[in-house]
C-alpha cells in the first residue's frame, strides 16, 4: 500500500501534476494525463465516468480531504498526473 499523500507530493515536486477539475479534464482530453485522482464528491461527469481511457483512482475522501492530502490550502476535486517523476504513484 502506497502513501497517497507522499506519492502526490513527490510527483508534484519531481514530475508534473495539475490540480482541479478543469485542468484535469484538459489533460485527459489532450492525452497528457497518465493517472487521474478524484475525490468522492468530484463534480465532473467526464472524470467520474472513467470512459476517457486514463487510469482513474477514486479517493475515498472529499475534495477538502484531497486538497489537504496534496498539501494545498484549498479543496481539490481532481488531480491529473502528467509525469510521475520519482514517485510510485502510477502503481495505485
C-alpha positions in Angstrom: 0.0 0.0 0.0 1.5 3.3 -1.0 1.2 6.6 0.9 -1.0 8.6 -1.4 -0.1 12.0 0.2 3.6 11.3 -0.1 3.2 10.0 -3.7 1.2 13.1 -4.8 3.8 15.4 -3.2 6.7 13.5 -4.8 5.0 13.5 -8.2 4.3 17.3 -7.8 8.0 18.1 -6.9 9.8 15.8 -9.3 7.3 15.4 -12.1 4.3 17.3 -13.3 0.8 17.4 -11.7 -2.2 19.6 -12.3 -4.9 20.4 -9.8 -8.6 21.0 -10.3 -11.4 19.6 -12.5 -10.8 21.9 -15.5 -7.1 21.3 -15.6 -7.6 17.5 -15.2 -10.2 17.4 -17.9 -7.9 19.3 -20.3 -5.0 16.9 -19.5 -7.3 13.8 -20.1 -8.7 15.3 -23.4 -5.2 16.1 -24.7 -3.9 12.7 -23.8 -1.3 14.1 -21.4 -2.7 12.5 -18.2 -1.2 9.2 -17.0 -3.5 9.0 -13.9 -6.4 10.9 -12.6 -7.2 11.0 -8.8 -10.7 12.2 -8.0 -12.4 12.9 -4.7 -15.7 11.2 -3.8 -17.6 14.4 -4.5 -15.9 15.3 -7.7 -18.5 17.2 -9.9 -17.0 16.2 -13.3 -19.1 13.6 -15.2 -16.2 13.0 -17.6 -13.7 12.2 -14.8 -16.2 10.1 -12.7 -17.4 8.1 -15.7 -14.0 6.6 -16.3 -14.8 6.5 -20.1 -11.8 8.5 -21.0 -9.1 5.9 -21.3 -7.0 7.1 -18.4 -6.5 5.2 -15.2 -8.7 6.7 -12.5 -8.2 6.4 -8.8 -11.2 7.2 -6.7 -10.0 8.8 -3.4 -12.5 7.9 -0.6 -12.4 11.4 1.0 -14.0 14.7 0.0 -12.4 17.5 -2.1 -11.4 19.2 1.2 -9.6 16.0 2.3 -7.8 15.5 -1.1 -6.7 19.2 -1.0 -5.2 18.7 2.5 -3.6 15.4 1.5 -1.9 17.2 -1.5 -0.7 19.9 0.8 -2.9 22.6 -0.7 -4.7 25.2 1.4 -7.9 24.7 -0.8 -10.2 21.9 -1.8 -9.1 19.8 -4.8 -11.7 17.6 -6.6 -9.3 16.2 -9.2 -5.6 15.8 -9.7 -4.1 14.7 -13.0 -0.6 13.2 -13.0 1.2 14.1 -16.3 4.7 12.9 -15.3 5.2 10.7 -12.2 8.7 12.0 -11.6 10.4 10.0 -8.9 7.1 8.8 -7.3 5.5 5.4 -7.4 2.0 7.0 -7.9 1.2 5.1 -11.1 1.1 1.8 -9.2 -2.2 2.9 -7.5 
